[in-house]
Amino acid sequence: MSSNIKIASVILDHYHEKMDHYFDYLVPETYQKSIMPGMRVLVPFGKGNKTLEAYIMKVWDSREAPENLKFIYSLIESKTVMSSHHLKLVHWMKKHYLCRYIEGIRCFVPSGLVLKSNREVYYENGIRMVREKTSSKNTPKKVLYASIATSMPPWDELKTMMKRAPVQLKVMEILREKKTLPLVELIQLAGTARQTVKSLETKKLVLIEEKIVSRNPFRNRPIIPYPAPVLTEDQLRVWKGIKESLTQHPQKPVLLHGITGSGKTEIYLHLIEENLKKGKDSIIMVPEISLTPQMIDRFRGRCGETVAVLHSHLTQGERLDEWRKIKDGKVKIVIGPRSAIFAPFRNLGMIVIDEVHESSYKSEQSPRYHALEVARARSIFEKANLLMGSATPSVESYYQSLQEEFHLETLEERIPGAKLPDIETVDMRQEFKAGNTTLFSQKLICRIKERLERGEQSILFLNRRGYSTLVNCFHCGNTMKCDYCDIPMKWHRRDNRLKCHFCGWEQKTITQCPECQQELVYKGFGTQKIEETLKEYFPDASIMRMDMDTTRQKGSHEQLLQEFGKGKHDILLGTQMITKGLDFPNVTLVGVLMADASLGLPDFRASEKTFQLITQVAGRAGRGEISGNVVLQTYQPDHYAVSLAARQEYLAFYQKEIQLRKNFRYPPFSDMILITFSGKEEENVKFSAEASYKSFIYLLEERGNESIENTIMAPVVAPLTRAEGKYRYHLLLKSGDTSINILKKMIKYILIENKEKLIDSSVTTVIDINPYILL
């Protein structure tokens, strides 16, 4: 054979674990000069040669063609969809998170780009035939545009011709001024109907043609200039410190620890502007979609049209068009939540992660990646800088900075004119003893009333949506739970439905207990009930609720925040989405209704999350010239997470928490791996978990591990016993005597390579490296 045989190793666009490896195909002579790693191709697969989409991982030459290799059918496009750096990151994710290749690839490729293959059966001369068809949702948006035809007579002559057609003349006048307009917009401006413009087309005075346009996620929102303020001495010191660190150690991440309202975003903007001057691209990540509009407005106000956005609330078409703009180099900055780390930039220079402590940066779907870890790997592969910012850094991040893995800079003062709010702690046990059984202390009611009288705004935080959070029977003790999950149902009064906040299942509201037929009692507090109570207390106040139920529609986050920012509402009531990043100068009061709600969770991070949540939501008050107040309602005022948050003492909290972590060998003193077994038959789930545990014990003993009990815990029923109709068991491993890489090799051997021997086919296993949720 000649030496110019080219072979392409591909990953098929298929999620079956047995297909999670390279498949080799011969490259047709037509494509031998153009084919590259990162391209998409169509290939035949299996005995029936079904057409599948695949991604080229490498191309290599061979002197001989291995037997039975098939030829690639065709290229899907002539350009790559992933760069060599992106492919390298996919390999890293597979090794680090033990995920499938295709799961890593799909992080980079928008769903609208993926082809669908369908088989069509037809008969020809009585013979049954099958043909394959591939289709894609990758359809560009087309819009009809109107413009003046080149054959139009002189304007004065035209006006004379149209004396008796004033509406048609108005259309022509608009087009004369605007040159070209979308047909729909032209009709609206002229106050006429489509037929008017069609008549002008018939007269060959107007040209109507279809154009491909990019979908605009900003919905033509104007760019409002956001001029750069003079940096404060504190900001200037930090900015110089970051620049010096990035110059001397460009691959060393920087942690910016700045109190709420200290101007971290302005530091980001200055660094991104410098990155732009170098011709480099930038990614800015925010933890919540609700924060995206404010961040976008600031960056567009400073950097113009060079900003794109990526998040899940975009339509599939908008997301695909934004992805194309990024890939084609038409924009230089991308803003979005954790998925933005996969923006297809080819010249990445800077990654910024705002509020880096947030758990939303950890994916709870496969691949279970953490955006910070992926950002660190990508910054190394692409020689980009990495900057992280937070008012309440995670214990792990702060520990790494003290160990000099990160460069640490600190902003200790709010920007001029703003002061940290005064925090008043209310012991709700005393309120209850005094006969107050509501969720509003007398102090909070008083403080809200003062703000309403002064025309100032208030934010109230409760991390529970719905109306009643518990529906049970006082006679037999039965609690209404989801039919598919082992958690109580919540009553939503507006829909009059009982809903499961985990799987989404819902049912009609019932009044009688299904067990004993006695009357059910609806109790507990959710944001809907608090909204109703607020209206009773303050009937003349304008109250806006912001939770998952009020922000389902596209653009609802942005609309609600704009309304509140313009002063249309007096009180903003919401869940976790209002606790961070929002900047409203007229907000002078924050009320935290149940500050200790998360302390009871079965999670070693419960205290940390409570401290962060209180500190962050308290930081929404007093960000303007008027000083702010925070009313912190709690049943555990002496708990260190609550008391230290009330005093805004991060370092004291860190010192307390790091000692506890060290004593119990929790991160950052170990890595953890949580394996979840789930299935519809509990016995099969339990058997699979125990069989896996015994296999780990055997391998650990073979390695001579002397403290097996510190490395692996026996399988237990998960805190969330049943979810979506499946029983769940947990198996937890910790690194220490055995390194994380050795544990991963054991997991790969037991749960991936030998899964069929140990795990019942009806049981699903999920591997989570350093989990953030232990339910």
Secondary structure, DSSP 8 states (H G I E B T S, - for coil): --TTEEEEEEEES---GGG-S-EEEE--GGGTTT--TT-EEEEEETTTTEEEEEEEEEEEEESS--TT--B--EES-SS-SS-HHHHHHHHHHHHHH---HHHHHHHHS-GGG-EEEEEEEEEETTEEEEEEEEEES---EEEEEEEE-TT---HHHHHHHTTT-HHHHHHHHHHHHHSEEEHHHHHHHHT--HHHHHHHHHTTSEEEEEEEE---TTTT------------HHHHHHHHHHHHHHHH-TTS-EEEEE-TTS-HHHHHHHHHHHHHHTT-EEEEE-S-GGGHHHHHHHHHHHHGGGEEE--TTS-HHHHHHHHHHHHTTS-SEEEESGGGGG---SSEEEEEEETTT-GGGB-SSSS--BHHHHHHHHHHHTT-EEEEEESS--HHHHHHHHTTSSEEEEE-S--TT----EEEEEEHHHHHHTT--SS--HHHHHHHHHHHHHT-EEEEE-S--SSBSEEE-TTT--B-B-SSSSSB-EEETTTTEEE-TTT--EEE--SB-TTT--B-EEES--HHHHHHHHHHH-TTS-EEEESTTTS-STTHHHHHHHHHHTT--SEEEESGGGSSS---TTEEEEEES-TTGGGGSS-TTHHHHHHHHHHHHHTTSS-SSS--EEEEEES-TTSHHHHHHHTT-HHHHHHHHHHHHHHHT-TTSS-EEEEEEEESSHHHHHHHHHHHHHHHHHHHHHTT-S-HHHHB---EEEEEEEETTEEEEEEEEE-SSS-HHHHHHHHIIIIIITHHHHS-TT-EEEEEES-S---
